Amino acid sequence: MASSEEKPLVFQSAVASSAFARRGVSKAVLVYDDLRAAIINLGLKPGTRLDKQEICLRLGVSRQPLAEAIARLASERLIEVEPQKGTFVARISLASVAEAAFVRRALEMATVQAIAGAMDDAILERLDRILTYQAAAVKDVEEFYALDVRFHTMLFDRLAMRRVAEAVESSRALLERTRRVLLPTPGRNQNTLREHRAVFAGLAARSANAAGAAMGAHLDQGMEELRKFAAAQPELFEP
């Protein structure tokens, strides 16, 4: 039997079967979507060796769509292909994450500063509702994570600048894995909720300075906690 690190882990057959029923989407794209989701969600942990034959059997595809998906994931630095050794889920690079976080911090601070003065009651009510749901889901990692994404996405939706949203999305894969890694950390969800509420307070006050400062503090705290986590679990990160 293969070791736990060698298993490709985790494709839900029902999800895969449903996905491949979608029309007009290539098998390579669907394999890419499944692998990428498993990597970001940590179903495939950093350092895991991919068993290509098993993946093909699970998803009912040939080697060609898998090869195309792997090439795309390698270009995003989520997979590493090592000749004569195998294909592995890339370990998390703190240097790459720091670069992506730098971009995200600049854009998210600028976003809340830009939208603060034009916040309307309807948007504030929706943001407040998300925070209420987050408070109720603070012990549910998956639900809390989904609401975290909704909170930040709503800010970009309010800004309504497509290229800004795309710039953040381009670096999202690197950052999402780190966010998922930190979610089970004791107290992290409570801290995130408190930081989100500070951002909301700045927006509700229509204060660009307060909202921007709160967002910066929120994202800085996440990076600080990641560095501590990496020191405690170095096997998930590049040396």
Secondary structure, 3 states (H helix, E strand, C coil): CCCCCCCCCCCCHHHHHHHHCCCCCCHHHHHHHHHHHHHHCCCCCCCCECCHHHHHHHHCCCHHHHHHHHHHHHHCCCEEEECCCEEEECCECHHHHHHHHHHHHHHHHHHHHHHHCCCCHHHHHHHHHHHHHHHHCCCCHHHHHHHHHHHHHHHHHHHCCHHHHHHHHHCHHHHHHHHHHHCCCCCHHHHHHHHHHHHHHHHHCCCHHHHHHHHHHHHHHHHHHHHHHHHHCHHHECC
